[in-house]
Amino acid sequence: MVTTRTIPEINQIIHNGSVTVWTASETKARVADLGLEAATAMVDVVTTGTFEPMESSGAIINLGHTDPPINIRECYLDGVMAYAGFGAVDLYLGASQAAGSNRWGDTADSDIPEQGGGHVIAQLIAGKSVHLRALGQVSDCYPRSTLEISITRDTINQFYLFNPRNLYQNFIVGVNSSDRPLLTYLGPLQPFLGNAVYANTGALSPMLNDPQMRTLGIGSRLFVGGAPGYIAWEGTQHFPRQKRLPNGTPIGPSATVALIGDAKQMQPEWVRGCYFSGYGPSLMLGVGIPIPILDKTVLQGCTISDRDIVAPVIDFSIPRRVRPSFGLVSYQQLKSGHITINGTRVRTAPQASLYLGLKVASTLKDWISTGKFELSEPVAPLPSQTVFLPQNN
């Protein structure tokens, strides 16, 4: 029995109301029960999900012109600096930009002591008011020199997320062999191998369920922050040439994607500001990718289990770009609650929310099943031979 589909054919099935959608978790169980051939004949789309910190994120904001007009060249949103160097009232607010003192003497306009761009983005998405202060470059076109207003997502022209790097296809496990605590982007790492933190949902992770990226590309439609979004480009630090296991999954950080989506449609449940003590602010973001089951090879990729995926255990106590590794561990081991390193039992914890990742996949399944979400064909594949270029100085 040969079963093949195209994305337009799947969209027609969605439109007709007869589509069959399984989450990644359901898929693994059903393929084990039915077999690959029978399951391929049954399922049209598999949904994946994650909810995790994605610090390489940010928002494009266009305020709309004031009267008289202003050409903004310095701007703060609730005490967090936004970049203003590319248009009169265009701003880019980075999720990991921290609040700090400015020429008005503010440290933050918010009562959140550890405020960052991710918090401001989340406040706007939640419909809350944000305080804006700006200085303008005066000219004949733009005579206004200052602006101080409150904005909401409904009072600004455009508000969309444009995230340069999201959805690592696998990542690392962080540990600390030194004699003092380390405050890292994975959170606190306790001394003497006191804990191990991993940052990927493993077998539920969006890009690990299509390890060769056969269905993903520029223009692929997906769930971003509770709204439809798209893959806009390869992500920064995209490294598809990472070493891979025979099943196609990478053994460490690999492919990434740049994402874009209308923040005015996003939901506060799926976009939350966060802060890592001693490191800085970030953004917790829910992202889910629907995988069209074009043939059994695509479905085979969706059967990847936690025991089939490994990640490197990296010692953060060495302050270098390339840190020593304690070897590879499976996500089945990580999710068991502990791993063993050089004979030492080390407790593990996920940085990503496995519960909310499952909820993203289930929500996306409901959207597709009820005809609220259709798939899109990529206009170009993601690069497969990108070389990673570090700075060697």
PEHUQUI-V132206 format. One record per residue. N is the residue number from 1. SS is DSSP state (H for helix, E for strand, - for the rest). PHI is phi as a letter, one per 40 degrees, with the letter a starting at -180 (* if undefined). BURIAL is + if it has 24 or more other ideal C-beta (glycine too) atoms within 12 Angstrom, else -. Layout:
BEGIN
n: {N;N}
ss: {SS;SS}
phi: {PHI;PHI}
burial: {BURIAL;BURIAL}
END
This chain:
BEGIN
n: {1;2;3;4;5;6;7;8;9;10;11;12;13;14;15;16;17;18;19;20;21;22;23;24;25;26;27;28;29;30;31;32;33;34;35;36;37;38;39;40;41;42;43;44;45;46;47;48;49;50;51;52;53;54;55;56;57;58;59;60;61;62;63;64;65;66;67;68;69;70;71;72;73;74;75;76;77;78;79;80;81;82;83;84;85;86;87;88;89;90;91;92;93;94;95;96;97;98;99;100;101;102;103;104;105;106;107;108;109;110;111;112;113;114;115;116;117;118;119;120;121;122;123;124;125;126;127;128;129;130;131;132;133;134;135;136;137;138;139;140;141;142;143;144;145;146;147;148;149;150;151;152;153;154;155;156;157;158;159;160;161;162;163;164;165;166;167;168;169;170;171;172;173;174;175;176;177;178;179;180;181;182;183;184;185;186;187;188;189;190;191;192;193;194;195;196;197;198;199;200;201;202;203;204;205;206;207;208;209;210;211;212;213;214;215;216;217;218;219;220;221;222;223;224;225;226;227;228;229;230;231;232;233;234;235;236;237;238;239;240;241;242;243;244;245;246;247;248;249;250;251;252;253;254;255;256;257;258;259;260;261;262;263;264;265;266;267;268;269;270;271;272;273;274;275;276;277;278;279;280;281;282;283;284;285;286;287;288;289;290;291;292;293;294;295;296;297;298;299;300;301;302;303;304;305;306;307;308;309;310;311;312;313;314;315;316;317;318;319;320;321;322;323;324;325;326;327;328;329;330;331;332;333;334;335;336;337;338;339;340;341;342;343;344;345;346;347;348;349;350;351;352;353;354;355;356;357;358;359;360;361;362;363;364;365;366;367;368;369;370;371;372;373;374;375;376;377;378;379;380;381;382;383;384;385;386;387;388;389;390;391;392;393}
ss: {-;-;-;-;-;-;H;H;H;H;H;H;H;H;H;H;-;-;-;-;E;E;E;H;H;H;H;H;H;H;H;H;H;H;-;H;H;H;H;H;H;H;-;-;E;E;E;-;-;E;E;E;E;-;-;-;-;E;E;E;E;E;-;-;-;-;-;-;-;E;-;E;E;E;E;E;E;-;-;E;E;E;E;-;-;-;-;-;-;E;E;E;E;E;-;-;-;E;E;-;-;-;-;-;-;-;-;-;-;-;-;-;-;-;-;E;H;H;H;H;H;H;H;H;H;-;-;-;-;E;E;E;E;E;E;E;-;-;-;-;-;-;-;E;-;E;E;E;E;E;E;-;-;-;-;-;-;E;E;E;E;E;E;E;E;E;-;-;-;-;-;E;E;E;E;-;-;-;-;-;-;E;E;E;-;-;E;E;E;-;-;-;-;-;-;E;E;E;-;-;-;H;H;H;-;H;H;H;H;H;-;-;-;-;-;-;E;E;-;-;E;E;E;E;-;-;E;E;E;E;E;E;E;E;-;-;-;-;-;-;-;-;-;E;-;-;-;-;-;E;-;-;-;-;-;-;E;E;E;E;E;E;H;H;H;-;-;H;H;H;E;E;E;E;E;E;-;-;-;E;E;E;E;E;E;E;E;E;E;E;E;E;-;-;-;H;H;H;H;H;H;-;-;-;-;H;H;H;-;E;E;E;E;E;E;-;-;-;-;-;-;-;-;-;E;E;E;E;E;E;H;H;H;H;H;-;-;E;E;E;E;-;-;E;E;E;E;E;E;E;-;-;-;H;H;H;H;H;H;H;H;H;H;H;H;H;H;H;H;-;-;-;-;-;-;-;-;-;-;E;E;-;-;-;-;-;-;-;-;-;-;-;-}
phi: {*;b;b;b;a;b;c;d;c;c;c;c;c;c;c;c;g;b;c;b;b;b;c;d;c;c;c;c;c;c;c;c;c;c;g;c;c;c;c;c;c;c;c;b;a;b;b;b;a;a;b;a;c;b;c;c;b;a;b;c;b;b;c;g;c;c;b;c;c;b;b;c;b;a;a;b;b;f;g;b;c;b;c;b;c;a;i;d;b;c;b;b;b;c;c;c;c;c;c;a;c;b;c;c;g;c;b;a;c;c;c;c;c;b;c;a;d;c;c;c;d;c;c;c;c;c;g;c;c;b;c;b;b;a;b;b;c;c;a;c;c;b;c;c;b;a;a;b;a;b;b;b;c;c;b;b;c;b;a;b;c;b;b;c;a;b;f;d;c;g;a;b;b;c;b;a;c;c;b;b;c;b;b;b;c;c;g;c;b;c;c;f;f;c;a;b;b;b;b;a;c;g;c;c;c;d;c;c;c;b;d;c;f;c;b;b;a;c;h;c;c;a;c;b;g;g;a;c;a;a;c;c;a;c;c;c;g;d;b;c;c;d;d;b;c;d;c;g;c;c;c;a;d;b;c;b;b;c;b;b;a;c;c;c;c;c;b;c;d;b;b;b;c;a;a;b;d;g;b;i;c;a;b;c;b;c;b;b;b;c;b;c;c;c;a;c;c;c;c;d;c;c;c;d;b;c;c;c;b;b;b;c;c;b;c;c;c;c;c;b;c;b;b;c;b;c;h;b;b;c;c;c;c;c;c;c;h;a;b;b;b;f;g;c;c;b;c;b;a;c;c;c;c;c;c;c;c;c;c;d;c;c;c;c;d;c;d;c;c;c;g;c;a;b;c;b;c;c;c;a;c;c;d;b;b;c;c;c;b;c;c;c;a}
burial: {-;-;-;-;+;-;+;-;-;+;+;-;+;+;-;-;-;-;+;+;+;+;+;+;+;+;+;+;-;+;+;-;-;-;-;+;-;-;+;+;-;+;+;+;+;+;+;+;+;+;+;+;+;+;+;+;+;+;+;+;+;+;+;+;-;+;-;-;-;+;+;+;+;+;+;+;+;+;+;+;+;+;+;+;-;-;+;+;+;+;+;+;+;+;+;+;+;+;+;-;-;-;-;-;-;-;-;+;+;+;-;+;-;+;+;+;+;+;+;+;+;+;+;+;+;+;-;+;-;+;+;+;+;+;+;+;-;-;-;-;-;+;-;+;-;+;+;-;+;-;+;+;+;-;-;+;-;+;+;+;+;+;+;+;+;+;+;+;+;+;+;+;+;+;+;+;+;-;-;-;-;+;-;+;+;+;+;+;+;+;-;-;+;+;+;+;+;+;+;+;+;+;+;+;+;+;+;+;+;+;+;+;+;+;+;+;+;+;+;+;+;+;+;+;+;+;+;+;+;+;+;+;+;+;+;+;+;+;+;+;-;+;-;+;-;-;-;+;+;+;+;+;+;+;+;+;+;+;+;+;+;+;+;+;-;+;+;+;-;+;+;+;+;+;+;+;-;-;+;+;+;+;+;+;+;+;+;+;+;+;+;+;+;+;+;+;-;+;+;+;+;+;+;+;+;+;-;+;+;+;+;+;+;+;+;+;+;-;-;-;-;-;+;-;-;+;-;+;+;+;+;-;+;+;+;-;-;-;+;-;+;-;-;-;-;+;-;+;+;+;+;+;+;+;-;+;+;+;+;+;+;+;+;+;+;-;+;+;+;-;-;-;+;+;+;+;+;+;-;-;+;+;-;-;-;-;-;-;-;-;-;-;-}
END
